Amino acid sequence: MAILHIEGLRYRYRQSTPWVLHDITWRVEPGEYVVLAGANGSGKSTLVRTCNGLIPHLHGGEMQGQVWVAGLNTREHPVHDLIIHVGIAFQNPEAQLFTSSVAREIAFGLESLGLPPTTIRQRIAEVAALLGIETLLSRPPHALSGGEQQQVVIAAALALQPQLLILDEPFAHLDAWHARRLQELLRRIHRQGITLLVVEHHLHHVIQDATRLVVLERGRIVFDGDPRDGVAEDLERFGVVEPPAVRWGRCLGLSPLPLTVEELATRVPMLTPSPLPRLSDRPSPSDKPVVVVEKLQARQGERRVLHDISLTVHAGECLAIVGPNGAGKTTLIRHLNGLLRPEQGTVQVLGQDVGRAKASTLARRVGMSFQNPTAQFFKPRVREELEVGPRVLGCLDPEWLMTIVRRFQLEDVLERSPYTLSEGEKRRLSFALAMAARPDVVILDEPTAGQDAHTRAALHVFLQHLRDEGRTVILATHDLDFAETCADRWAVLADGRLLAVAPPDIIMADPELMRRARLEPTAGFYVRQTRTASPTE
């Protein structure tokens, strides 16, 4: 019996809206490791919600066809009947967290099943050890970083010990070290017989372990088969972010294409010389300081999260702030637009002391996209959301707004509520909000998390345009492949301390620094270094 059986599934959220899923017929057999990929808005998260009864029981809408989980028809069984068979960790971790501590968060589902306290305590300890989050158990979930929150919701799903485990973008907010731990964890639980369904834009985390790759486009399955057969096609046309090793392998003419950096490493030294893809041409930053941070310190309660940070960013520069989960990246950038005021040290932006400047003045000069886009929304329609900031600040430019609307593919959602958008659409809207007032400094917190290949490419081009105009861009990101192509320098944070500020290749050439910061060199860096040292060159 299939663990998941879908027959003739069609679904839309309201009768007046287009179908999100079209005639899906699909089976997942016990013990499979399936990766579900596709562009933002392709229907992946909607399909996931049909697998545990949230559709149709919670979301309503119009559903045709049938879905069975472990032989149970989801139309006939409520969500609480299905929870012991299928566990889901959704894409936006913060929206799933509501208790006072991480331990209670993990315990909630177990308590709803009526498990005895000793069993609950044992399972909490087991999943915390598996994910390396023992030190977080007593902390409030909403005080954690985005990556730490992602680990908590995964732990809560794992604790239920379901037959089918579904993870929606589980790697989106994880640093390299925690991503490696999660990769190994998924391998172990797959070997234990649990069926895995992982929704991912970024295939490099899962492609080497998956037994099957399924790609959705506009609510229809356009590929279903062996992962190696999938990457041999041009998946980026469907919005899938191919593994960096695949992209480099294609540029270098390798066949078959390597799936991982490790596989690429065994083959690159044997290649004959050929032109390598260049990084984007970057305008040279000026010597004019735009952001100056001096001896900044910050606390969260009794815990110090920033220690004596000193940093200067110049006009026209793109700086990427990189480091592990909990390093202090988000805390640092929130000091740059006045969301947080320095308790010790100083922050100056465009010559103004952030500790004394008016919030409205900073908002005009500094635009910011949050890690959780929903935190930025408060208007009933997307159009109003985009207009309200520039209107209040006296800089509304309809032509500019339409430029960014087109750039981030928001034309079709202007009259919708921002809260009803998909996670990818919310992220694109947050980019547009950050840029709506045409600020001099643009700050993006985890901009590529949950974004498909199309949006990543559009964002890259748009950042280049901003820099051509002399604007300054600051990214806080785990996505080193994106940071490598955009940033002049990386600022490396770990445990609230600034370890180094230097160009990406200099950072990645220091193995001790990379180890301390729990970072891993990119595939592009490996290829450049290997080919530079190759005697055939």
Secondary structure, DSSP 8 states (H G I E B T S, - for coil): --SEEEEEEEEESSTTS--SEEEEEEEE-TT-EEEEEE-TTSSHHHHHHTTTTHHHHTT-SEEEEEEEETTEETTTS-HHHHTTTEEEE-S-GGGG--SSSHHHHHHHHHHHTT--HHHHHHHHHHHHHHHT-GGGTTS-GGGS-HHHHHHHHHHHHHHT--SEEEEESTTTT--HHHHHHHHHHHHHHHHTT-EEEEE-SBGGGTTTT-SEEEEEETTEEEEEE-HHHHHTS-GGGGT-B--HHHHHHHHTT-SS--SSHHHHHTTGGG----------------S-EEEEEEEEEEEETTEEEEEEEEEEEETT-EEEEE--TTSSHHHHHHTTTTSS--SEEEEEETTEETTTS-HHHHHHHEEEE-SSGGGG--SSSHHHHHHHHHHHHT---HHHHHHHHHHTT-GGGTTS-GGGS-HHHHHHHHHHHHHTT--SEEEEESTTTT--HHHHHHHHHHHHHHHHTT-EEEEE-S-HHHHHHH-SEEEEEETTEEEEEE-HHHHHT-HHHHHHTT----HHHHHHHHHHH-TT-
